[in-house]
Amino acid sequence: MAELDDTIRENAQGPAKASGDTGSVEQHKLPDQIAADRYLASKTAAKSKSRGLVFNKFVPPGTT
């Protein structure tokens, strides 16, 4: 999984356009980069111990 995360990060940070003797390369579109960022952020959030939602039982004082 770490390899996939690294590959997505590298591809999303690639050059806008590059051309050389062998040809040219174009960067991924902005919506694709945003989707990659959201995907990586959701994976990081899913791995955290606190999932962002905690259930607690509230007991008012004086009741048992």
URMO-V929501 format. One record per pair of residues at least 6 apart in sequence whose ideal C-beta (glycine too) atoms are under 6 Angstrom apart, sorted by the first residue. I is the first residue (numbers start at 0). J is the second residue. If there is no record, write none. Layout:
I,J + I,J
//
This chain:
7,35 + 11,32 + 11,35 + 13,26 + 14,26 + 15,26 + 16,25 + 17,24
//
